Amino acid sequence: MTFDGPAEDLMRHPGHLLRRALQAMNLLWDHEVSHVITSPQFAALNALSGEPALDQRTLGERISLDRSTMAEVVARLSARGLIKTARDSNDGRRKTIRLTPKGVATLQHLIPRTHQMTRRLVGALDAKEQAELLRLLTTVVSSNERRKTR
């Protein structure tokens, strides 16, 4: 059976374009930033640098990862010696996560690479367009995150 209507122009579908942009970002990440540390793992390291001693649930909330993905990220970072977990002295049920010295060094090594990758990713845009892209993406993400919590 054939479809009688005209084919969709996927270049006019934001979801299609966002998926392709994510593919481009992932490819650039692998070439410019790291073959080992993923973008979500970097986000966790970065969050821990700003807020040491977070528990796993809170860390997941900070970087918008679900429980099972966050557990995998923590396991991989811990296995690489980039983070360590410890029982909270005030609440024995709570485990806190901290960067190790190796984790700090890794983060310091990766940050400039993420800037380089970002420059390549959005390099076709001028500074004003880059700011507008960030504003628009922030609006899209924020509005959909609010919907998720309702």
N, C-alpha and C positions, 0 to 999 in steps of 0.2 A: 504494500500500500504506500502511496506517495502522498506527501503533504502538498496541498494546493497553493498555500500562501507563499509569500516571498521569504527567503531565509533571513534570519535575524542578523543584524549588524552587531556582532559582539563587541566591537570597538565603541559601542554606545551603551554598554552594560557595565556599570561600576563594579559589580562583583567579578566579572571576567577580567577587567583591567586590574583590580586589586590582586587577584590571584596571579596574574602575570607579573605584576610589580613585586609580589612576594617571591616568585620564582627568581626574578632578577636579583633581588636582595640576597636570597639564599646562595645563589651562585657567587655573587660578589663577596659575601661573608666567607665562603669557603676559600676563595682566592686571596682576599685582602686581609682577613682577620685571623681565622683559625680553621684548621682541618679537624681539630680535636674538641675545642670548646664551642658549643652551639650558642646561638643567640639567646635562648632562654637561660642557659647556664651562665652566660655573661651577665644577663639581667639580675640573676640571683647574687652573683658576686658583687655587682655594682650596688644592689640594694643593701647588702650586708656591710659594705664599706661605709654607707651613710647611717645605718642603724644596726650596730653590732648587737648580738645576742637576741635576735628575733627567733620566735618559734616557727616551726615549719608552716603551720596554717597561716600565720600573719605574713610570712615571707611570700607564700603563694598569693595572698591577697594583694600584696604590694606590687607584684609583677604580673598579676592577672593569669595565674596558672591554676588549673583544677588540682584537687588533692592527689590523684594518681600520678599526674605529670610532675607535680612538685616533688613527690616521693622519689621518683626516678631521677630527677635533677639532683636532689640532695644525695642520693646514693652514689651517683657518678662523680659528683664533686668531692664527696668524702673519700671514695676509692682512689681518686687522684691526689689526695692529700691537700686539697685546696680549702677545705672547711673542716671543722670539727664540731661535734655535738657534745653537749653536757647536760646533765640534769639541773634544772633550776633549783637553787638552794632554797627558794621561798615556796616552790610548788613542785614536788617530786614527780608529778605526772607530766610536767612540761619539760621538753627538751629544747635547749637554746642552741642556736647555730652561730658560729663565729668563723671569720676568715683566719686561716693559718698564715704564717709569714709567706709561704709558697703561694697562697691564694692572693695575698696583697701584691706580690711581685708579678703574678700572672695578670691580675687586673691592670696594674700599671703598664704592663707590656701591651695589653690589648686595647686600652683606651685610645691611644693615637691611631691605631689601625682602624678602629671603628669610625673615627673622624675621616680618615682617608676613604674608607668604603662609602660613607655617606656622601662625601664630595663626588665620588664617581656615580653613585646612584642617582643623585639629583643634579648632576653637573650640567644637564641640558637646560636647566632653569636658571634665571638670574636670581639675585638675592631676594628681590620682592616676591617673585613667584615661589621661591623656596619657603619663604615665610607664610605665604598664602596656602601652600600645600600643607604645611604643618598645622595651620589654623583649621583648615577643612578636615584633615584627618583626625585632629583632636575632637572636633565637633561630632564627626561620625562615630568615633569610638565612645565618646562620653554619652551620647544619646542612646547608643545600643547597650552600654553598661547599665545605664539607669533603667532601661526596659527589662534587663535581666534580673534586677533586684525587686521588681514589682510583683 
